[in-house]
Amino acid sequence: MTANLLWKRIWRHKLFYLFMLPGIIWFFLFSYVPLYGIQVAFRDFMFSGGFTGSPWAGLKYFEQFFSYYQSFELIRNTIVISLLKLLIGFSMPIILSILLNEVRNVTFKKTVQTLSYLPYFVSWIVVVTLMQRLLTPYGGPLNDLLSSFGMEPIQFLNNTTWFYQMIVGSDIWKNIGWNSIIYMAAIAGIDQQLYEAAKIDGAGRFRQVWHVTLPGIRNIAVILFILSVGSLMSAGYEQLLLLNGPATAAIGSVLDVHVINSGIGEGRLSYAAAVGLFQSVIALILILTVNRIARKVSDVSLF
């Protein structure tokens, strides 16, 4: 397509591009302009000197991070927690959307949808406070129930035995409803004639889900999985900051919290920027790798 023909097509659909303009401007201002600040990771940043007046430090802060005695522990914990969230949590919105699609009672369906969406809009501070009230061994409802059956109270929080279950479980509870929206939209777009044809062939509800619904949302699921892989180096700052404690620090200290504590708490902005850049580069490599694998295996990819 020649440049002249391209501009003619753009001009013909100019109204549609005008609708896109606010999003493009926002994306440019908040995603591309800040890239100028990446150089902080390679400078001894000082507020008085700014970006251009601070002296170059090269790879000094990257070396500091990798020589830090807890660097391997931070990377390991981040990957383990992120993998657990991905492997367990990724399928939950798909299952919820399929189950809701099978519900024929509209009132019940809308009620469940609303209840599953609401936790997404609740801050992690509120969620963790609720967990503390419900799970405490000192008068918490759950432990009171266990005690009524003659069982000993369980310390669910600040306990290495239950730490991963609490992290993954609370993350799924908070996000499952919101993440299922796109799958519900994909299911709604499946041609109903495919279900009718499956019924004629004698397929029951389970086989209709297996042979019609799942293939119908496969492409969306692959794309979302590729995007989710990019978060393997980011386990979630607020959740881990609130749920992690001295007793679980060995398995709960992650890069996100380390970056915030180093940059804001200790004022080591260049060091924090270097660690954050390391996370971003690894995330980019993971997305490109998984995207290439997906394109070869399933012919579905981001680009």
Protein Blocks (a to p, Z undefined) as FASTA:
>chain_A
ZZklmmmmmmmmmmmmmmmmmmmmmmmmmmmmmmmmmmmmmcccdfklommlpccekjml
mmmmmmpmklmmmmmmmmmmmmmmmmmmmmmmmmmmmmmmmpmblklmmmmmmmmmmmmm
pcfklmmmmmmmmmpcghpaklmmmmmnopacddfbhpfklmmmmmmmmmmmmmmmmmmm
mmmmmmmmpcfklmmmmmmnopafklmmmmmmmmmmmmmmmmmmmmmmmmmmpgbjklmm
mmpcfklmmmmccfklmmmmmmmmnopaklmmmmmmmmmmmmmmmmmmmmmmmmmmnopa
fZZ
